[in-house]
Amino acid sequence: AASHARAAPAPTPPPGARVWRVRRVRGPGPVAGGAHAEAMAALAPGQRLVPFEPVLSAAHAPFVLPVPSGGVKVLPRWADEDLVSKWRVRYCAVPSLALTEGAEPAMPAIADDPGAATAAVASDAAPAANEAAAGGAQKTTLAVAGGDVGAGAGDHAWVELELRAFTQELPLSDLQHGVTHWFKVALETPQGWSDWSEPVSCVPPSPEAPGKCAAVFAVVKDDTTVTVRWTRPIDFAVAAICGRIRRYRLLVTWPPDGEREIIIEDDVDCYDVPDLVCLRDYRFQVAAENIAGWGEYSDPSAVIQVPAPVPLKLQMPTLRRATHHTAVVQWQHPPPCSVPVDSFRFRYTTAPQFPAGAEKPSQDIVELRDVPANTSQYLVSGLEPGKTYIFQVRALNKFGMGIWSDSSIPIKTPDGSAPSKIEGLSTPHVYKSFVTLQWTPADNNGHEVTRHLLRVANQEDWSDAQEVEPTVTRKNDLDTCDLRHLRKVRYFFQIAAFNSAGMSDWSDPISVDLSQFAQALTDN
């Protein structure tokens, strides 16, 4: 039905009545929440709201819904044909309001102090209503247990807010919870302002313990620290001052019965948990606390382990003193820590770089293991001549292996060539028809020595020289060969070595004279 817009005008206020509105300028107070705050009239500090004279009948009583915690939602009511442009709401906290049947409500008195109320409306109509009641008529009384605006005992203030018509619901937060609040509205139409509606009471709910935190998520920050994140309780978004989170309690558990509790004194949504032990299954739960107490613990997070303190990544190794088959590798040890290094490992390849993700030795990658932990240089053998190598190193401890270092600066081994000239040819054993030749092995110069060639002559000018391939054996790091069934004459010997690159120079000659054994036989 059409509302008060077509009702008869209300009586003119009695002479001397004062209607005024001011904005609070001291300390925080109840405020309108949400996006609807933009629809309220903006006042400079100390500025009074423009009073209005009601010309229409009282508006419909609003709906007032409690909102946790310490809040309400005010919903005015009007018909579309009323053409409402603005509306105002008044509210105040009153312990009790006794309405006698048939009487009109009386407004609470307020001191004439412009800074005493928050957008407050005060009226002198209340004393007149009380005087009329003194003649025996039924009366309406508003009992206020003390004022909060600095006036005398029994004084109180209405809080008044003005909003545009498109705002059809008004959330109010930070009200005094557990105390009855009274609300009434007035509407502005093209005909003017309506009178105030009948007051509606509502008790803002008292705060309850916070709900469960959700989505507890833990990630490893370093070797001993885990960062725990969580979502604030679901009721956090509508919590007033009385229901806001004060602190959190973080519970850390691990099998079989390990437990650790951390109190977080700030309203945060993440925390770094330090001093954790590696290779232990940790779970994390979070509970929130407000003025009403502690809420329920969240569901436990997924199991997470702090990584084992394996050695750090080492600096790239350096290479020096490369030969055809060897090179000396040097490296720096990792910084000292509680877990000592057990050994080092090397790997090398002739490829331009190590393949990504290659952890196991292959045909192109050779790995050297169990290099002693007390060394800082190592002789690597088994290299091939004329090839370029790169090396990497890493350390190992009881928890595992570190990351491979960056590749070393490439180093090339010398190109291969024919064996070196044999030195030290001698005859340690000489008999009547039997001679043993002995020499120091030739340097293979990058290619394995495959055979030897022996040159034998009876003339010093080597005019009758003959070449034979002896059977060479190695004894005590020396090469030897035995020559049997020799004649009783003087012999000259030279020897050379061969590899895939060619033949070495002939060794220096050596002479053995067996004719002395023939003279001895003649004498006998």
C-alpha positions as CSV (number, residue, x, y, z in Angstrom):
1,A,0.0,0.0,0.0
2,A,1.0,3.6,-0.5
3,S,2.8,4.9,2.6
4,H,2.8,8.1,4.5
5,A,3.5,10.2,1.4
6,R,-0.3,10.9,1.1
7,A,-0.9,11.3,4.8
8,A,-1.9,14.5,6.5
9,P,0.8,16.9,7.7
10,A,2.1,16.5,11.2
11,P,1.3,19.2,13.8
12,T,3.8,22.0,14.0
13,P,6.4,21.6,16.8
14,P,5.6,23.6,20.0
15,P,7.1,27.0,20.3
16,G,10.6,27.0,21.7
17,A,11.4,23.5,20.4
18,R,15.0,23.1,19.1
19,V,16.0,20.6,16.5
20,W,19.6,20.4,15.6
21,R,22.2,17.9,14.3
22,V,26.0,17.8,14.8
23,R,28.9,15.6,13.8
24,R,31.1,14.1,16.5
25,V,34.6,15.6,16.5
26,R,36.2,13.8,19.4
27,G,37.3,10.1,19.4
28,P,35.9,7.2,17.4
29,G,32.3,6.2,17.6
30,P,29.8,4.0,15.8
31,V,30.0,4.4,12.1
32,A,28.3,3.1,9.0
33,G,30.1,0.4,7.3
34,G,30.5,-0.9,3.7
35,A,30.1,0.9,0.4
36,H,27.0,2.6,1.7
37,A,29.1,5.1,3.6
38,E,29.6,6.9,0.4
39,A,25.8,7.7,0.3
40,M,25.9,9.6,3.7
41,A,26.0,13.3,3.8
42,A,29.5,14.7,4.2
43,L,29.9,17.1,7.1
44,A,32.9,19.2,8.1
45,P,34.0,18.7,11.7
46,G,31.5,20.6,13.9
47,Q,29.1,21.3,11.1
48,R,25.4,20.8,11.9
49,L,23.0,18.8,9.8
50,V,20.2,20.8,8.2
51,P,17.1,20.3,10.4
52,F,13.8,19.4,8.7
53,E,10.2,19.9,9.6
54,P,8.1,16.7,9.1
55,V,5.1,17.3,6.9
56,L,4.0,13.7,6.4
57,S,2.9,11.0,8.8
58,A,5.4,8.6,10.3
59,A,7.4,6.3,8.1
60,H,7.1,2.5,8.3
61,A,9.3,1.0,11.0
62,P,12.5,-0.4,9.5
63,F,13.7,-3.9,9.6
64,V,16.8,-4.2,11.8
65,L,18.9,-7.4,11.6
66,P,21.7,-8.4,13.9
67,V,25.1,-8.9,12.3
68,P,28.0,-10.6,14.1
69,S,29.8,-9.2,16.0
70,G,28.6,-5.9,17.5
71,G,26.8,-4.9,14.3
72,V,23.3,-4.5,12.7
73,K,21.8,-4.0,9.3
74,V,19.1,-1.4,8.9
75,L,16.6,-1.8,6.0
76,P,14.0,1.0,5.5
77,R,10.7,0.3,3.9
78,W,8.8,2.4,1.4
79,A,6.7,1.9,-1.8
80,D,8.0,2.6,-5.2
81,E,5.3,5.3,-5.8
82,D,6.5,7.2,-2.8
83,L,9.4,8.6,-4.9
84,V,11.7,8.7,-1.9
85,S,14.9,10.7,-2.6
86,K,16.6,10.5,0.8
87,W,16.2,8.9,4.1
88,R,17.6,9.3,7.6
89,V,18.1,6.8,10.4
90,R,18.4,7.5,14.1
91,Y,19.7,5.1,16.7
92,C,20.9,5.0,20.2
93,A,21.9,2.4,22.9
94,V,19.3,2.3,25.6
95,P,19.2,-0.4,28.3
96,S,15.4,-0.4,28.5
97,L,12.5,1.3,26.8
98,A,9.0,0.9,28.3
99,L,6.2,2.0,26.1
100,T,2.8,2.4,27.8
101,E,0.0,1.4,25.5
102,G,-1.5,4.2,23.5
103,A,1.3,6.8,24.2
104,E,3.7,8.2,21.8
105,P,7.4,7.7,22.4
106,A,9.4,10.4,24.0
107,M,12.9,11.3,22.8
108,P,15.7,11.3,25.3
109,A,17.0,14.7,26.4
110,I,20.4,15.9,25.4
111,A,22.6,18.8,26.6
112,D,23.1,21.7,24.2
113,D,26.7,20.7,23.4
114,P,27.5,20.7,19.6
115,G,30.4,18.4,20.1
116,A,28.6,15.9,22.3
117,A,27.1,13.5,19.8
118,T,27.7,11.8,16.5
119,A,25.4,13.3,13.9
120,A,22.9,13.5,16.8
121,V,19.4,14.9,16.9
122,A,18.1,16.4,20.2
123,S,14.6,17.7,20.9
124,D,12.9,19.6,23.7
125,A,9.7,17.9,22.9
126,A,10.3,15.3,25.6
127,P,9.7,17.6,28.6
128,A,6.4,18.7,27.1
129,A,5.3,15.1,26.6
130,N,6.1,14.3,30.2
131,E,4.1,17.4,31.4
132,A,1.1,16.2,29.5
133,A,1.5,12.8,31.1
134,A,1.4,14.4,34.5
135,G,-2.3,15.2,34.1
136,G,-3.2,11.6,34.3
137,A,-3.0,10.6,30.7
138,Q,-1.2,7.5,29.6
139,K,2.5,8.3,29.0
140,T,5.6,7.0,27.3
141,T,8.8,7.0,29.2
142,L,12.4,6.5,28.0
143,A,14.6,5.2,30.8
144,V,18.3,5.8,30.1
145,A,20.9,4.4,32.5
146,G,23.4,7.2,32.3
147,G,24.4,9.2,29.2
148,D,27.5,8.8,27.1
149,V,27.7,12.3,25.7
150,G,28.9,14.3,28.7
151,A,25.4,15.6,29.8
152,G,23.9,14.9,33.1
153,A,22.5,11.6,34.4
154,G,19.6,10.4,32.3
155,D,20.7,12.4,29.2
156,H,21.4,10.5,26.0
157,A,22.0,11.2,22.3
158,W,20.5,9.8,19.1
159,V,22.9,9.2,16.3
160,E,21.5,10.4,12.9
161,L,22.7,9.5,9.4
162,E,21.3,10.7,6.1
163,L,21.5,8.5,3.0
164,R,20.3,8.6,-0.6
165,A,17.4,6.4,-1.7
166,F,19.5,4.0,-3.8
167,T,21.0,2.8,-0.5
168,Q,18.3,0.5,0.8
169,E,20.3,-1.3,3.4
170,L,22.8,0.2,5.9
171,P,25.3,-2.0,7.8
172,L,26.4,-0.5,11.1
173,S,29.4,-1.9,13.0
174,D,31.3,-1.3,16.2
175,L,28.1,-1.0,18.2
176,Q,28.0,-1.9,21.9
177,H,27.3,-5.6,21.8
178,G,24.8,-7.1,24.2
179,V,23.0,-3.8,24.7
180,T,19.6,-2.9,23.3
181,H,19.7,-0.4,20.5
182,W,16.7,1.5,19.1
183,F,16.3,2.5,15.5
184,K,13.8,4.7,13.6
185,V,13.8,6.2,10.1
186,A,12.4,9.2,8.3
187,L,11.9,9.6,4.5
188,E,12.1,12.5,2.1
189,T,9.7,12.7,-0.8
190,P,8.6,15.5,-3.2
191,Q,6.0,16.5,-0.6
192,G,8.7,16.8,2.2
193,W,10.0,14.8,5.1
194,S,7.9,12.2,6.9
195,D,7.8,12.0,10.7
196,W,10.0,9.5,12.4
197,S,8.9,5.9,12.5
198,E,8.1,3.9,15.5
199,P,11.4,2.8,17.2
200,V,12.6,-0.7,16.6
201,S,14.9,-2.5,19.0
202,C,17.7,-4.8,18.2
203,V,20.6,-6.2,20.3
204,P,23.9,-6.4,18.4
205,P,25.3,-9.9,18.9
206,S,28.1,-10.4,21.4
207,P,31.3,-11.7,19.8
208,E,31.9,-15.4,19.6
209,A,35.2,-17.3,19.4
210,P,36.7,-17.1,15.9
211,G,36.0,-19.8,13.4
212,K,38.5,-22.1,11.9
213,C,41.4,-20.7,9.9
214,A,41.4,-22.2,6.4
215,A,43.9,-23.2,3.8
216,V,47.0,-23.7,6.0
217,F,49.8,-23.9,3.5
218,A,53.5,-24.4,4.4
219,V,56.5,-23.9,2.2
220,V,60.2,-24.4,2.9
221,K,62.2,-21.1,3.3
222,D,65.6,-22.5,4.1
223,D,67.4,-25.4,5.7
224,T,65.7,-24.8,9.1
225,T,62.7,-22.5,8.4
226,V,59.2,-23.1,7.0
227,T,56.9,-20.2,6.1
228,V,53.3,-21.0,7.1
229,R,50.4,-19.1,5.5
230,W,46.7,-19.3,6.3
231,T,43.4,-17.7,5.5
232,R,41.8,-15.7,8.3
233,P,38.6,-17.1,9.8
234,I,35.5,-16.8,7.7
235,D,33.8,-14.4,10.1
236,F,36.8,-12.1,10.0
237,A,35.3,-9.8,7.3
238,V,32.3,-8.9,9.4
239,A,34.0,-8.7,12.7
240,A,33.7,-5.5,14.7
241,I,36.3,-4.1,17.1
242,C,35.0,-6.4,19.8
243,G,35.4,-9.4,17.6
244,R,38.6,-8.7,15.8
245,I,41.5,-11.2,16.0
246,R,43.9,-10.5,18.8
247,R,46.5,-13.1,18.2
248,Y,47.1,-16.6,16.7
249,R,48.4,-19.8,18.1
250,L,50.5,-22.0,15.7
251,L,50.8,-25.7,16.5
252,V,53.7,-27.7,15.0
253,T,53.5,-31.5,15.3
254,W,55.6,-34.4,14.1
255,P,55.6,-38.1,14.7
256,P,55.5,-39.9,17.0
257,D,54.4,-37.4,19.7
258,G,56.4,-34.2,19.0
259,E,54.6,-30.9,19.6
260,R,55.5,-27.3,19.6
261,E,53.2,-24.3,20.2
262,I,54.0,-20.7,19.1
263,I,51.9,-17.6,20.1
264,I,51.8,-14.9,17.4
265,E,50.8,-11.6,19.0
266,D,49.8,-9.9,15.7
267,D,46.9,-10.2,13.4
268,V,48.8,-11.6,10.4
269,D,48.3,-14.3,7.9
270,C,51.8,-15.8,7.7
271,Y,54.6,-16.7,10.0
272,D,58.2,-18.1,9.7
273,V,58.7,-21.1,11.9
274,P,62.5,-21.4,12.7
275,D,64.7,-24.1,14.2
276,L,63.2,-27.1,12.4
277,V,65.1,-30.4,12.0
278,C,65.7,-31.9,8.6
279,L,64.1,-35.2,7.5
280,R,61.2,-34.9,9.9
281,D,57.5,-34.9,8.9
282,Y,56.0,-31.7,10.1
283,R,52.3,-30.6,10.1
284,F,51.0,-27.1,11.0
285,Q,47.7,-25.9,12.5
286,V,46.5,-22.4,13.3
287,A,43.9,-21.1,15.8
288,A,42.7,-17.5,16.2
289,E,41.7,-15.6,19.4
290,N,39.5,-12.6,19.9
291,I,37.8,-11.1,23.0
292,A,35.6,-14.2,23.3
293,G,38.5,-16.7,23.4
294,W,40.3,-19.1,21.2
295,G,38.7,-20.6,18.2
296,E,39.1,-24.1,16.9
297,Y,42.4,-25.3,15.3
298,S,42.4,-25.5,11.5
299,D,42.8,-28.7,9.7
300,P,46.5,-29.8,9.6
301,S,48.6,-28.8,6.6
302,A,50.2,-31.3,4.3
303,V,53.3,-33.0,5.5
304,I,56.4,-31.1,4.8
305,Q,60.1,-31.8,5.5
306,V,62.9,-29.3,5.9
307,P,65.6,-30.3,3.3
308,A,68.7,-32.1,4.5
309,P,71.7,-29.8,4.9
310,V,73.7,-31.2,2.0
311,P,76.9,-29.4,1.1
312,L,76.6,-26.1,-0.7
313,K,77.4,-25.7,-4.4
314,L,81.2,-25.3,-4.8
315,Q,83.1,-22.9,-6.9
316,M,84.3,-24.2,-10.3
317,P,87.6,-26.2,-10.1
318,T,90.8,-25.1,-11.7
319,L,93.1,-27.3,-13.9
320,R,96.8,-27.2,-14.4
321,R,99.9,-29.3,-15.4
322,A,98.1,-31.1,-18.2
323,T,100.0,-33.9,-19.9
324,H,98.9,-36.4,-22.5
325,H,97.0,-38.5,-20.0
326,T,96.8,-36.5,-16.8
327,A,95.8,-33.2,-15.3
328,V,95.9,-31.8,-11.8
329,V,92.5,-30.5,-10.5
330,Q,92.3,-28.0,-7.6
331,W,89.1,-26.8,-5.8
332,Q,87.9,-24.9,-2.7
333,H,86.1,-26.6,0.2
334,P,82.6,-25.5,1.2
335,P,82.2,-23.3,4.3
336,P,82.4,-25.2,7.7
337,C,79.1,-26.4,9.0
338,S,77.7,-28.8,11.6
339,V,77.7,-31.7,9.1
340,P,81.3,-32.4,7.8
341,V,82.1,-33.3,4.2
342,D,82.7,-37.1,3.7
343,S,84.2,-37.0,0.2
344,F,84.3,-35.2,-3.1
345,R,83.3,-36.3,-6.6
346,F,84.5,-35.1,-10.0
347,R,83.2,-35.6,-13.5
348,Y,84.7,-34.6,-16.8
349,T,83.8,-34.7,-20.5
350,T,85.1,-33.7,-23.8
351,A,81.8,-32.2,-24.9
352,P,81.4,-28.4,-24.9
353,Q,79.1,-28.6,-21.9
354,F,77.5,-31.1,-19.7
355,P,74.0,-32.2,-20.8
356,A,71.2,-30.8,-18.8
357,G,70.0,-33.2,-16.1
358,A,72.8,-35.6,-16.7
359,E,73.5,-37.1,-13.2
360,K,74.8,-40.6,-14.1
361,P,78.1,-41.4,-15.9
362,S,77.8,-42.1,-19.6
363,Q,80.1,-42.8,-22.5
364,D,80.8,-39.1,-22.8
365,I,80.9,-38.3,-19.1
366,V,83.4,-39.9,-16.7
367,E,82.9,-39.6,-12.9
368,L,85.5,-40.0,-10.2
369,R,84.2,-40.9,-6.8
370,D,85.5,-41.1,-3.2
371,V,88.1,-38.4,-3.5
372,P,89.4,-37.9,0.1
373,A,87.8,-35.0,2.0
374,N,91.1,-33.8,3.4
375,T,92.6,-33.0,-0.1
376,S,92.2,-29.9,-2.2
377,Q,93.9,-31.1,-5.4
378,Y,93.8,-34.4,-7.2
379,L,95.7,-36.0,-10.1
380,V,93.3,-37.2,-12.7
381,S,94.6,-39.8,-15.1
382,G,93.3,-41.6,-18.0
383,L,92.9,-38.6,-20.3
384,E,93.4,-38.8,-24.0
385,P,96.0,-36.7,-25.8
386,G,94.9,-33.7,-28.0
387,K,91.5,-33.4,-26.5
388,T,89.8,-30.6,-24.6
389,Y,88.2,-31.4,-21.2
390,I,85.9,-29.6,-18.7
391,F,85.5,-30.6,-15.1
392,Q,82.9,-30.2,-12.3
393,V,83.1,-31.0,-8.6
394,R,80.7,-31.5,-5.8
395,A,80.9,-32.4,-2.1
396,L,79.1,-35.2,-0.2
397,N,78.1,-35.6,3.4
398,K,75.9,-38.1,5.3
399,F,72.7,-36.4,4.1
400,G,73.6,-36.5,0.4
401,M,75.3,-34.8,-2.4
402,G,75.6,-31.1,-3.2
403,I,74.9,-29.6,-6.6
404,W,77.5,-29.9,-9.3
405,S,79.7,-26.8,-9.5
406,D,79.9,-24.7,-12.7
407,S,82.2,-26.1,-15.4
408,S,85.9,-25.4,-15.2
409,I,87.7,-23.4,-17.8
410,P,88.5,-25.9,-20.6
411,I,91.9,-27.4,-20.8
412,K,93.5,-29.3,-23.7
413,T,96.0,-32.1,-23.3
414,P,99.0,-32.1,-25.6
415,D,98.8,-33.7,-29.0
416,G,100.2,-37.3,-29.3
417,S,103.4,-38.2,-31.1
418,A,105.9,-41.0,-31.5
419,P,107.5,-42.4,-28.3
420,S,110.5,-40.8,-26.8
421,K,114.0,-42.1,-27.3
422,I,114.7,-45.1,-25.0
423,E,117.3,-44.3,-22.3
424,G,119.3,-46.4,-20.0
425,L,120.0,-49.5,-22.2
426,S,122.2,-51.9,-20.3
427,T,123.1,-55.6,-20.1
428,P,122.6,-56.7,-16.5
429,H,123.3,-60.4,-17.3
430,V,125.9,-61.7,-19.7
431,Y,126.6,-65.4,-20.2
432,K,128.5,-67.5,-22.8
433,S,125.6,-67.5,-25.3
434,F,123.0,-65.6,-23.3
435,V,122.5,-61.8,-22.8
436,T,119.7,-59.9,-21.0
437,L,119.0,-56.4,-22.2
438,Q,117.3,-53.9,-19.9
439,W,116.1,-50.2,-20.4
440,T,113.8,-47.6,-19.0
441,P,110.4,-47.6,-20.8
442,A,110.0,-44.9,-23.4
443,D,107.4,-42.1,-22.9
444,N,104.5,-43.0,-25.1
445,N,103.7,-39.4,-25.8
446,G,100.0,-39.9,-25.8
447,H,99.8,-43.2,-27.6
448,E,100.4,-46.6,-26.2
449,V,103.7,-48.3,-27.2
450,T,102.7,-51.3,-29.3
451,R,106.0,-53.0,-30.1
452,H,109.9,-52.6,-30.0
453,L,112.5,-53.1,-32.6
454,L,116.1,-54.4,-31.8
455,R,119.0,-53.7,-34.1
456,V,122.0,-56.1,-33.8
457,A,125.4,-55.8,-35.5
458,N,128.9,-57.3,-35.2
459,Q,130.7,-54.4,-36.8
460,E,131.0,-51.0,-35.1
461,D,130.0,-49.2,-38.3
462,W,126.7,-51.2,-38.3
463,S,127.4,-52.3,-41.8
464,D,126.1,-55.8,-41.0
465,A,123.2,-54.7,-38.8
466,Q,120.1,-56.8,-38.6
467,E,116.7,-55.8,-37.1
468,V,114.6,-58.2,-35.1
469,E,111.4,-57.8,-33.0
470,P,112.2,-59.0,-29.5
471,T,109.9,-60.3,-26.8
472,V,109.8,-57.6,-24.2
473,T,108.6,-58.0,-20.7
474,R,108.3,-55.4,-17.9
475,K,109.8,-56.1,-14.5
476,N,110.1,-53.6,-11.7
477,D,109.1,-50.8,-14.0
478,L,111.8,-51.7,-16.5
479,D,111.6,-53.3,-19.9
480,T,113.7,-56.4,-20.5
481,C,114.4,-58.9,-23.2
482,D,116.6,-62.1,-23.3
483,L,118.8,-63.0,-26.3
484,R,119.9,-66.6,-26.5
485,H,122.2,-68.8,-28.6
486,L,124.6,-66.0,-29.4
487,R,127.9,-66.7,-31.1
488,K,131.2,-66.0,-29.3
489,V,131.8,-62.6,-31.0
490,R,131.3,-59.0,-30.3
491,Y,127.8,-57.6,-30.5
492,F,126.4,-54.1,-30.8
493,F,122.7,-53.4,-29.7
494,Q,120.2,-50.6,-30.2
495,I,116.4,-50.6,-29.5
496,A,113.5,-48.4,-30.5
497,A,109.8,-48.2,-29.6
498,F,106.7,-47.9,-31.7
499,N,103.2,-46.5,-31.2
500,S,100.4,-45.4,-33.5
501,A,102.1,-42.1,-34.2
502,G,105.4,-43.7,-35.4
503,M,108.8,-44.9,-34.3
504,S,111.1,-43.4,-31.7
505,D,114.7,-42.6,-32.3
506,W,117.2,-45.5,-31.8
507,S,118.7,-45.7,-28.4
508,D,122.3,-45.1,-27.7
509,P,124.3,-48.3,-28.8
510,I,125.7,-50.7,-26.3
511,S,128.4,-53.3,-26.9
512,V,128.8,-56.9,-25.5
513,D,131.9,-58.9,-26.4
514,L,131.4,-62.7,-26.1
515,S,134.7,-63.6,-27.8
516,Q,136.3,-63.7,-24.4
517,F,134.3,-66.9,-23.7
518,A,135.7,-68.4,-26.9
519,Q,139.3,-67.7,-25.9
520,A,138.6,-69.2,-22.5
521,L,137.4,-72.4,-24.2
522,T,140.6,-72.6,-26.3
523,D,142.8,-72.2,-23.3
524,N,141.0,-74.9,-21.5
